[in-house]
């Protein structure tokens, strides 16, 4: 595991993404956002850089569908 300072717990990660903690937990369980567990206590941890990457990806506009 990398530096612990590069990671945030569920509450802070949810605040960064602007979603509820339960939504973030569900996304992590579904594999939509990478999550790790703290080996000492089992808490979910989210890497700051991965949260930022997730936000950039989510902010991209969807490609418009071509009219038939």
Residue pairs with C-beta under 8 A, 6 or more apart in sequence:
1 36
1 39
2 47
6 47
6 48
6 49
7 36
7 45
7 46
7 47
7 48
8 16
8 45
8 46
8 48
8 51
9 43
9 44
9 45
9 46
10 21
10 24
10 25
10 43
10 44
10 46
11 21
13 24
13 46
13 51
14 20
14 21
14 23
14 24
16 48
16 51
16 55
17 24
17 51
17 54
17 55
19 27
24 33
24 46
25 44
27 33
28 34
28 35
28 44
28 46
33 46
33 50
33 51
33 54
34 46
34 47
34 50
35 44
35 45
35 46
36 44
36 45
36 46
36 47
37 43
37 44
37 45
38 44
38 45
